Amino acid sequence: MKLDNSLNVPVRTPSIMETIAQPDWSIEKWQIHFLLSEKYLHQVKKLSKITRWYDDPVIVDTCHDRLRTCFQSIRDFHDTFGILPQVGDRLYDEDSGLLVQDRSIDGGLRVITFTLSI
């Protein structure tokens, strides 16, 4: 379990079953969030050796690392083309990257949520 250095209290890592966001994941004042598709979660479940696979620290850390890479891919795409990836685009690698299955925009909260699949 990770600790918040300033308060020395446990920091909860977001579950891979819910929306995943980081404070620094933003592009032009819009927060970028991620959801994982059922297809992707099913694939991840097969990799875990424990019953509560969605709490498996190796699985969770691996998914979060991959999402950090996906965010950087979105940022690079935006920097290059001036737009965000669309549904059907693959993030970070054409062959093994994650597919943008859906993209939703909440203008009130200034949040763009990408649902990613394999």
C-alpha positions as CSV (number, residue, x, y, z in Angstrom):
1,M,0.0,0.0,0.0
2,K,1.3,3.4,-0.9
3,L,1.6,6.2,1.6
4,D,1.0,9.9,1.1
5,N,4.3,11.5,2.1
6,S,2.9,14.7,3.5
7,L,0.3,13.0,5.8
8,N,1.8,9.5,6.1
9,V,-1.6,7.9,5.4
10,P,-2.5,5.2,2.9
11,V,-3.3,6.4,-0.6
12,R,-6.0,4.4,-2.2
13,T,-5.1,3.2,-5.7
14,P,-8.2,3.4,-7.9
15,S,-9.7,0.0,-8.9
16,I,-9.4,-1.0,-12.5
17,M,-13.2,-1.5,-12.3
18,E,-13.9,2.2,-12.0
19,T,-13.0,5.4,-13.8
20,I,-9.2,5.9,-13.6
21,A,-7.8,9.5,-13.6
22,Q,-4.8,11.3,-12.4
23,P,-4.6,15.0,-11.5
24,D,-2.0,15.7,-14.1
25,W,-3.9,14.0,-16.9
26,S,-5.2,17.1,-18.6
27,I,-5.1,18.7,-22.0
28,E,-6.0,22.3,-22.5
29,K,-7.9,22.4,-19.1
30,W,-9.8,19.2,-19.9
31,Q,-9.3,16.2,-17.6
32,I,-8.7,12.9,-19.3
33,H,-10.2,9.8,-17.6
34,F,-10.1,6.2,-18.6
35,L,-12.5,3.2,-18.3
36,L,-11.6,-0.3,-19.3
37,S,-14.0,-2.3,-21.4
38,E,-15.5,-5.6,-20.3
39,K,-13.4,-7.4,-23.0
40,Y,-10.2,-5.9,-21.7
41,L,-11.1,-6.6,-18.0
42,H,-11.9,-10.2,-19.0
43,Q,-8.5,-10.6,-20.5
44,V,-6.9,-9.0,-17.4
45,K,-8.8,-11.4,-15.1
46,K,-7.2,-14.4,-16.9
47,L,-3.8,-13.1,-15.9
48,S,-4.4,-13.0,-12.2
49,K,-3.7,-15.8,-9.8
50,I,-6.0,-14.6,-7.1
51,T,-9.8,-14.6,-6.7
52,R,-10.1,-10.9,-6.2
53,W,-8.3,-10.3,-9.5
54,Y,-9.4,-6.6,-9.6
55,D,-7.4,-6.0,-6.4
56,D,-4.3,-7.9,-7.5
57,P,-1.5,-5.3,-7.0
58,V,0.5,-6.6,-10.0
59,I,-2.5,-6.4,-12.3
60,V,-3.6,-3.0,-11.0
61,D,-0.1,-1.6,-11.3
62,T,0.3,-3.0,-14.8
63,C,-3.0,-1.5,-15.9
64,H,-2.2,1.9,-14.4
65,D,1.3,1.9,-16.1
66,R,-0.4,1.1,-19.4
67,L,-2.9,3.9,-18.9
68,R,-0.1,6.4,-18.2
69,T,1.4,5.4,-21.5
70,C,-2.0,5.8,-23.2
71,F,-2.3,9.3,-21.7
72,Q,1.1,10.2,-23.1
73,S,0.0,8.8,-26.5
74,I,-3.1,11.0,-26.4
75,R,-1.0,14.1,-25.4
76,D,1.5,13.4,-28.3
77,F,-1.3,12.9,-30.7
78,H,-2.9,16.2,-29.7
79,D,0.4,18.0,-29.8
80,T,1.0,16.7,-33.4
81,F,-2.5,16.9,-34.9
82,G,-4.4,19.4,-32.7
83,I,-7.2,17.0,-32.1
84,L,-7.8,14.0,-29.8
85,P,-7.9,10.4,-30.9
86,Q,-11.3,9.2,-32.2
87,V,-13.2,6.0,-31.6
88,G,-11.4,3.2,-33.4
89,D,-7.9,4.7,-33.0
90,R,-5.2,2.6,-31.2
91,L,-3.1,4.3,-28.5
92,Y,0.7,4.0,-28.4
93,D,1.2,1.0,-30.6
94,E,-0.8,0.0,-33.8
95,D,-0.4,-3.7,-33.2
96,S,-0.6,-4.2,-29.4
97,G,-2.0,-0.9,-28.2
98,L,-5.4,-0.3,-26.7
99,L,-8.3,0.6,-28.9
100,V,-10.5,3.6,-28.2
101,Q,-13.8,1.8,-28.0
102,D,-15.8,4.9,-26.9
103,R,-15.2,8.5,-26.0
104,S,-17.6,10.6,-23.9
105,I,-17.4,14.3,-23.1
106,D,-18.8,16.0,-20.0
107,G,-18.7,19.8,-20.8
108,G,-19.9,20.8,-17.4
109,L,-17.0,19.0,-15.6
110,R,-14.6,19.4,-18.5
111,V,-13.9,15.7,-18.6
112,I,-13.2,13.5,-21.6
113,T,-13.5,9.8,-20.8
114,F,-11.9,7.2,-23.1
115,T,-13.2,3.6,-22.9
116,L,-10.3,1.4,-23.9
117,S,-10.4,-2.2,-25.2
118,I,-8.0,-4.7,-26.7
